[in-house]
Amino acid sequence: MSTLKLGTIATQDGTESTDVTNVVNGTAKAWVNFNGTGTVAIRRGFNVSSITDNNVGNYTVNFTTAMPDINYSGSFCGNGLVQIPVFYSTTTTYVQVLYYNTAGSGVDNTLCVAAIFR
């Protein structure tokens, strides 16, 4: 394997550039789009090995490659106007996501999306 070491990355014409750490630190370390109803299934993803359906509206997103620590953040959404996604439990190998309705009951979603940043 080769290693390419750069300080900055620039557009082809050289009019714009950014420090490499902005690119490395600003990209999602994991993301997934999955069906959370019936048999849970990943549609597309990156660094996500599987989804565990724990209960109604309760999913565990399992990482292919572990995070270096639990100091990451996430963005989650589901389809529907009254659903509230909650970033519930974090480890280096997974994050647990809960989807609730406004009454506080778990809700399964046909469209679940999660992105993890670190």
GROMACS elastic network, one bead per residue, 0.5 to 0.9 nm:
[ bonds ]
;  ai    aj funct       b0    kb
    6     9     6  0.72503   500
    6    19     6  0.86260   500
    6    20     6  0.67683   500
    7    18     6  0.86944   500
    7    19     6  0.60087   500
    7    20     6  0.57280   500
    7    21     6  0.82326   500
    8    17     6  0.65308   500
    8    18     6  0.54740   500
    8    20     6  0.50053   500
    8    21     6  0.83552   500
    9    16     6  0.85361   500
    9    17     6  0.54225   500
    9    18     6  0.55408   500
    9    19     6  0.63408   500
    9    20     6  0.60926   500
    9    23     6  0.85648   500
   10    13     6  0.78975   500
   10    14     6  0.55627   500
   10    15     6  0.73768   500
   10    16     6  0.55895   500
   10    18     6  0.65188   500
   10    19     6  0.88490   500
   11    14     6  0.50419   500
   11    15     6  0.63515   500
   11    16     6  0.55343   500
   11    17     6  0.62793   500
   12    15     6  0.79307   500
   12    16     6  0.86617   500
   13    16     6  0.79785   500
   14    17     6  0.70303   500
   18    21     6  0.83479   500
   18    22     6  0.67470   500
   18    23     6  0.77247   500
   19    22     6  0.55492   500
   19    23     6  0.72019   500
   20    23     6  0.52359   500
   20    24     6  0.63137   500
   20    25     6  0.85595   500
   21    25     6  0.57147   500
   21    26     6  0.79209   500
   22    25     6  0.53246   500
   22    26     6  0.55407   500
   22    27     6  0.84187   500
   23    26     6  0.51734   500
   23    27     6  0.62740   500
   24    27     6  0.59624   500
   24    28     6  0.89010   500
   25    28     6  0.82409   500
   25    29     6  0.88585   500
   25   117     6  0.78676   500
   25   118     6  0.64188   500
   26   117     6  0.73763   500
   26   118     6  0.77852   500
   27    30     6  0.88697   500
   27   116     6  0.88671   500
   27   117     6  0.66400   500
   27   118     6  0.79947   500
   28    31     6  0.66167   500
   28    46     6  0.86942   500
   28   115     6  0.62671   500
   28   116     6  0.55301   500
   28   118     6  0.72819   500
   29    46     6  0.77917   500
   29    47     6  0.70230   500
   29    67     6  0.81334   500
   29   115     6  0.77525   500
   29   116     6  0.56819   500
   29   117     6  0.54509   500
   29   118     6  0.65225   500
   30    45     6  0.74368   500
   30    46     6  0.52531   500
   30    48     6  0.63321   500
   30    63     6  0.72590   500
   30    64     6  0.87726   500
   30   114     6  0.81380   500
   30   115     6  0.58421   500
   30   116     6  0.51012   500
   30   117     6  0.71929   500
   31    44     6  0.83901   500
   31    45     6  0.53412   500
   31    46     6  0.52491   500
   31    47     6  0.68800   500
   31    48     6  0.68640   500
   31   113     6  0.75428   500
   31   114     6  0.54470   500
   31   116     6  0.60864   500
   31   117     6  0.88943   500
   32    42     6  0.70133   500
   32    43     6  0.76221   500
   32    44     6  0.58687   500
   32    46     6  0.63685   500
   32    47     6  0.83244   500
   32    48     6  0.66931   500
   32    61     6  0.82865   500
   32   112     6  0.79997   500
   32   113     6  0.57274   500
   32   114     6  0.53707   500
   32   115     6  0.65802   500
   33    41     6  0.88770   500
   33    42     6  0.61220   500
   33    43     6  0.55531   500
   33    44     6  0.54208   500
   33    45     6  0.61344   500
   33   111     6  0.70626   500
   33   112     6  0.57379   500
   33   114     6  0.67057   500
   33   115     6  0.89614   500
   34    40     6  0.71036   500
   34    41     6  0.55467   500
   34    43     6  0.50862   500
   34    44     6  0.70411   500
   34    45     6  0.82954   500
   34    51     6  0.81811   500
   34   109     6  0.89815   500
   34   110     6  0.76518   500
   34   111     6  0.60697   500
   34   112     6  0.52558   500
   34   113     6  0.64984   500
   34   114     6  0.87706   500
   35    38     6  0.81380   500
   35    39     6  0.79074   500
   35    40     6  0.54430   500
   35    41     6  0.52306   500
   35    42     6  0.63991   500
   35    43     6  0.71084   500
   35   108     6  0.89351   500
   35   109     6  0.67674   500
   35   111     6  0.52617   500
   35   112     6  0.61438   500
   35   113     6  0.89544   500
   36    39     6  0.73847   500
   36    41     6  0.70114   500
   36    42     6  0.87589   500
   36    51     6  0.88968   500
   36    53     6  0.75850   500
   36    57     6  0.77012   500
   36    59     6  0.79499   500
   36   108     6  0.57116   500
   36   110     6  0.52701   500
   36   111     6  0.65955   500
   36   112     6  0.63188   500
   37    40     6  0.58743   500
   37    41     6  0.85170   500
   37    53     6  0.89958   500
   37    56     6  0.87791   500
   37    57     6  0.88432   500
   37   108     6  0.55765   500
   37   109     6  0.57857   500
   37   110     6  0.54828   500
   37   111     6  0.85502   500
   38    41     6  0.88067   500
   38   108     6  0.87252   500
   38   110     6  0.88240   500
   39    53     6  0.84728   500
   40    51     6  0.70253   500
   40    52     6  0.76222   500
   40    53     6  0.66546   500
   41    50     6  0.83612   500
   41    51     6  0.73555   500
   42    45     6  0.70239   500
   42    48     6  0.88641   500
   42    50     6  0.73329   500
   42    51     6  0.72357   500
   45    48     6  0.60384   500
   45    49     6  0.85322   500
   46    49     6  0.83613   500
   46    63     6  0.87783   500
   46    64     6  0.84430   500
   47    62     6  0.85099   500
   47    63     6  0.55587   500
   47    65     6  0.62481   500
   47    66     6  0.87600   500
   48    51     6  0.78674   500
   48    61     6  0.67871   500
   48    62     6  0.56557   500
   48    64     6  0.50996   500
   48    65     6  0.79733   500
   48    94     6  0.88845   500
   49    61     6  0.79962   500
   49    62     6  0.56909   500
   49    63     6  0.55398   500
   49    65     6  0.85232   500
   50    60     6  0.83099   500
   50    61     6  0.64147   500
   50    62     6  0.53656   500
   50    63     6  0.74346   500
   50    64     6  0.81200   500
   51    59     6  0.66118   500
   51    60     6  0.55692   500
   51    62     6  0.60442   500
   52    58     6  0.84916   500
   52    59     6  0.55101   500
   52    61     6  0.66589   500
   52    62     6  0.76556   500
   53    56     6  0.77456   500
   53    57     6  0.80723   500
   53    58     6  0.62910   500
   53    60     6  0.66713   500
   54    57     6  0.80527   500
   54    58     6  0.53333   500
   54    59     6  0.55501   500
   54    60     6  0.71003   500
   55    58     6  0.50281   500
   55    59     6  0.72468   500
   55   106     6  0.80866   500
   55   108     6  0.87378   500
   56    59     6  0.83306   500
   56    98     6  0.86476   500
   56    99     6  0.83219   500
   56   105     6  0.85399   500
   56   106     6  0.52546   500
   56   107     6  0.57489   500
   56   108     6  0.55792   500
   57    85     6  0.88893   500
   57    97     6  0.80333   500
   57    98     6  0.54789   500
   57   100     6  0.66464   500
   57   105     6  0.83394   500
   57   109     6  0.71813   500
   58    96     6  0.72702   500
   58    97     6  0.59431   500
   58    99     6  0.64524   500
   58   100     6  0.88921   500
   58   106     6  0.70989   500
   58   107     6  0.81167   500
   58   108     6  0.78121   500
   59    95     6  0.84837   500
   59    96     6  0.57224   500
   59    97     6  0.52910   500
   59    98     6  0.63597   500
   59    99     6  0.85153   500
   60    89     6  0.88065   500
   60    94     6  0.65455   500
   60    95     6  0.57453   500
   60    97     6  0.61648   500
   60    98     6  0.87245   500
   61    93     6  0.86605   500
   61    94     6  0.54472   500
   61    95     6  0.53358   500
   61    96     6  0.61521   500
   61    97     6  0.75206   500
   61   114     6  0.83913   500
   62    65     6  0.89850   500
   62    66     6  0.88212   500
   62    93     6  0.60589   500
   62    95     6  0.67662   500
   62    96     6  0.86199   500
   63    66     6  0.58584   500
   63    67     6  0.79334   500
   63    92     6  0.81462   500
   63    93     6  0.53382   500
   63    94     6  0.55394   500
   63    95     6  0.82357   500
   64    93     6  0.77495   500
   65    92     6  0.88533   500
   65    93     6  0.73216   500
   66    69     6  0.82594   500
   66    91     6  0.86898   500
   66    92     6  0.52138   500
   66    94     6  0.77988   500
   67    70     6  0.69586   500
   67    71     6  0.87384   500
   67    72     6  0.82207   500
   67    91     6  0.81502   500
   67    93     6  0.65284   500
   67    94     6  0.86426   500
   67   118     6  0.82687   500
   68    71     6  0.84624   500
   68    92     6  0.64742   500
   69    72     6  0.75872   500
   69    91     6  0.75299   500
   69    92     6  0.54827   500
   70    73     6  0.86857   500
   70    90     6  0.62721   500
   70    91     6  0.55717   500
   70    92     6  0.54887   500
   70    93     6  0.89856   500
   71    90     6  0.88923   500
   71    92     6  0.89261   500
   71   118     6  0.71063   500
   72    90     6  0.87013   500
   72   116     6  0.68845   500
   72   117     6  0.57773   500
   73    87     6  0.86916   500
   73   115     6  0.84683   500
   73   116     6  0.58161   500
   73   117     6  0.53674   500
   73   118     6  0.65038   500
   74    87     6  0.71737   500
   74    95     6  0.89627   500
   74   114     6  0.69496   500
   74   115     6  0.55056   500
   74   117     6  0.60223   500
   74   118     6  0.87597   500
   75    85     6  0.88985   500
   75    87     6  0.81681   500
   75   113     6  0.81311   500
   75   114     6  0.57182   500
   75   115     6  0.52445   500
   75   116     6  0.66003   500
   75   117     6  0.83544   500
   76    85     6  0.61362   500
   76    86     6  0.77033   500
   76    87     6  0.77142   500
   76    97     6  0.79380   500
   76   112     6  0.75297   500
   76   113     6  0.55959   500
   76   115     6  0.65417   500
   76   116     6  0.88282   500
   77    83     6  0.82824   500
   77    84     6  0.78210   500
   77    85     6  0.60564   500
   77    99     6  0.85423   500
   77   111     6  0.82397   500
   77   112     6  0.60545   500
   77   113     6  0.53684   500
   77   114     6  0.67221   500
   78    81     6  0.88362   500
   78    83     6  0.69134   500
   78    84     6  0.81142   500
   78    85     6  0.72384   500
   78    99     6  0.77475   500
   78   108     6  0.89431   500
   78   109     6  0.61406   500
   78   110     6  0.77581   500
   78   111     6  0.54283   500
   78   113     6  0.62422   500
   78   114     6  0.89138   500
   79    82     6  0.88757   500
   79    83     6  0.75117   500
   79   109     6  0.63149   500
   79   110     6  0.69341   500
   79   111     6  0.54551   500
   79   112     6  0.70028   500
   80    83     6  0.59469   500
   80   109     6  0.79958   500
   80   111     6  0.89612   500
   81    84     6  0.88036   500
   81   101     6  0.88999   500
   82   100     6  0.80481   500
   82   101     6  0.53587   500
   82   102     6  0.59761   500
   83    99     6  0.61789   500
   83   100     6  0.53889   500
   83   102     6  0.68261   500
   83   106     6  0.89106   500
   83   107     6  0.73175   500
   83   109     6  0.89077   500
   84    98     6  0.80359   500
   84    99     6  0.54531   500
   84   100     6  0.50459   500
   84   101     6  0.60512   500
   84   102     6  0.73009   500
   84   104     6  0.89254   500
   85    97     6  0.67627   500
   85    98     6  0.55712   500
   85   100     6  0.64144   500
   85   101     6  0.89103   500
   86    96     6  0.85067   500
   86    97     6  0.56639   500
   86    98     6  0.50095   500
   86    99     6  0.62335   500
   86   100     6  0.78927   500
   87    90     6  0.79690   500
   87    95     6  0.74719   500
   87    96     6  0.64930   500
   87    97     6  0.50858   500
   87    98     6  0.67716   500
   88    95     6  0.73333   500
   88    96     6  0.53452   500
   88    97     6  0.55009   500
   88    98     6  0.65209   500
   89    94     6  0.82287   500
   89    95     6  0.56583   500
   89    97     6  0.73576   500
   90    93     6  0.80627   500
   90    94     6  0.61700   500
   90    96     6  0.64366   500
   91    94     6  0.53849   500
   91    95     6  0.62703   500
   91    96     6  0.88666   500
   92    95     6  0.80682   500
   97   114     6  0.86330   500
   98   106     6  0.72357   500
   98   107     6  0.83878   500
   99   105     6  0.83154   500
   99   106     6  0.57130   500
   99   107     6  0.56025   500
   99   108     6  0.71171   500
   99   109     6  0.80441   500
  100   103     6  0.76577   500
  100   104     6  0.54774   500
  100   105     6  0.52740   500
  100   107     6  0.53871   500
  100   108     6  0.85713   500
  101   104     6  0.54209   500
  101   105     6  0.55856   500
  101   106     6  0.64923   500
  101   107     6  0.63198   500
  102   105     6  0.75065   500
  108   111     6  0.89249   500
  108   112     6  0.88635   500
  109   112     6  0.60850   500
